[in-house]
Amino acid sequence: MTTEILRSMLYENILITNELQCVILDETHYINDRERGFIWEEILILLPKNIKIVCLSATIPNTREFAEWIVDIKNTSINIIQTSKRPVILEHYIFPYFSPGLYLVTDKNGSFVPKKYNEVFNKNNLKKKKDPSKYTIREKIKKIIEKIFKIGYWPIIIFSFGKKQCFQLLYKLKKKKFCEINETKIIRLFFTKCFSILSKKIVTFLRLNYIFYFFKRGLGIHHSGVLPLIREITEILFQATLIKVLCATETFSIGLNMPAKAVVFSSLAKFDGQNLRILNKSEFIQMSGRAGRRGLDNKGIVITVIDSFTDPKKIEGIIRGKTEPVISMFHINLNTILNNIRNKKTNDVSLISNSFFAYQNFLFAIKKKKILNQLETRNLQLISPFDLTSNYLCKIW
């Protein structure tokens, strides 16, 4: 179930919550999300102390701080199990707008090599850049896909941050056939069985034949605008490696165990509901982590297409792979206030005081107090603006 449903059940005191023994929260780093992060915090606060909690995440660097907060609000011990090693090493390549080729920017162990990256963006390469209008990003991605497919690096996920962009990339690849004849027959049989119950009118209305045109070529699309039934079929075919190339949005990397051999980023810019911004490190790690299948691949391939509008220094920081610490986005909204009024066991004050937001601010205050104490012990005094001017005048005199 979603976190929103569990939160509603806890507020409404539904009996099933009394029978719970363990709650597993996947993608716990979403506590950092501006819109939905506070829901994770509310769940962790509201869950009874007798219920065991398992938090899963690949991108929480301040794990100890997060664990200590749970210990503080639940008054119980907690075990931290973490590893910094990937089961499959990733090779990062960049495809700059001014170059027709790929550049490897990591070593054998998957560690970022700044020297290799800086060589790509030296002055000589920038002078030789081509006109983007003659060599579009979508054409570059098409060439990349064809090249890595020939080598055998498939299935491939192309991450694009927009439904329209996903379709445009899919349309660009439609002439290329990625499936063999036997695989096309299996897809046709599976597709026919799935929609045998539906009438011809519904099939025509849903444009299922148009979708099948892409499926039989080994192409797929996955985003929130696609019908749930089509998304499920896409996931089944992708797991069976019958879909070789999948155009997807960020949602495909969340809560779905669908690894691939290679991952391609069509861009690193996304619209977050308010602004167009560059991906943060956690988001990049989450999506690039889909490359490399455990037990099947020796390495995973990550290719990042860089356009002329993106600052190379920002991209370097993202590819380095060190995630930002998780910061609480806890806030009280109207829905929370109404839930607390209805449920007399909780109130706004207890939620705020037990939140991760309050805990982080408490730690911040302690750090500041230590700094102030150190300054006092050293007898450091702040110089007033008058003292500065008088000293300056003395020097002039």
Salt bridges, closest charged atoms under 4 A:
GLU4 OE2 - ARG36 NE 2.76
GLU12 OE2 - ARG342 NH2 3.82
GLU27 OE1 - HIS29 NE2 3.45
GLU42 OE1 - ARG7 NH1 3.55
GLU68 OE2 - ARG64 NE 3.46
GLU91 OE2 - LYS299 NZ 3.29
GLU183 OE2 - LYS244 NZ 2.79
GLU235 OE2 - HIS222 NE2 2.83
GLU250 OE1 - LYS270 NZ 2.74
ASP272 OD2 - ARG34 NH1 3.81
ASP272 OD2 - ARG277 NE 3.07
GLU283 OE2 - LYS270 NZ 3.27
GLU283 OE2 - ARG277 NH2 2.82
ASP297 OD1 - LYS261 NZ 3.62
ASP297 OD2 - ARG293 NE 2.84
GLU316 OE2 - ARG320 NH2 3.07
